Amino acid sequence: MERLYQHFESWRDKKISCFELSDLIHTFHQGASREIWKMYTYSDPDTAVSRAVALGLLKKEEIPENLLDILDLNIGFFTDPD
């Protein structure tokens, strides 16, 4: 999203045209955005939250402690290389 935001800034600064920005939005939507959506839409909630914590998208402090205890093994699955 940060990269896409930078393209909006380039458009605002008249460094790229609205057509170029539209193409960049389309590319993002068909690529990274779609993959993220599929990953979190089709996973069960425990897996999605565990993966998000392991990747740093969610902080452990944002997860209720009782739920964190349940997800701890799954989080380890996504962080441990073995």
Stockholm file with secondary structure:
# STOCKHOLM 1.0

chainA/1-82         MERLYQHFESWRDKKISCFELSDLIHTFHQGASREIWKMYTYSDPDTAVSRAVALGLLKKEEIPENLLDILDLNIGFFTDPD
#=GR chainA/1-82 SS CHHHHHHHHHHHTTSSCHHHHHHHHHHHIIIIIHHHHHHHHSSCHHHHHHHHHHTTSSCGGGSCHHHHHHHHHHHHHHHCCC
#=GC SS_cons        CHHHHHHHHHHHTTSSCHHHHHHHHHHHIIIIIHHHHHHHHSSCHHHHHHHHHHTTSSCGGGSCHHHHHHHHHHHHHHHCCC
//
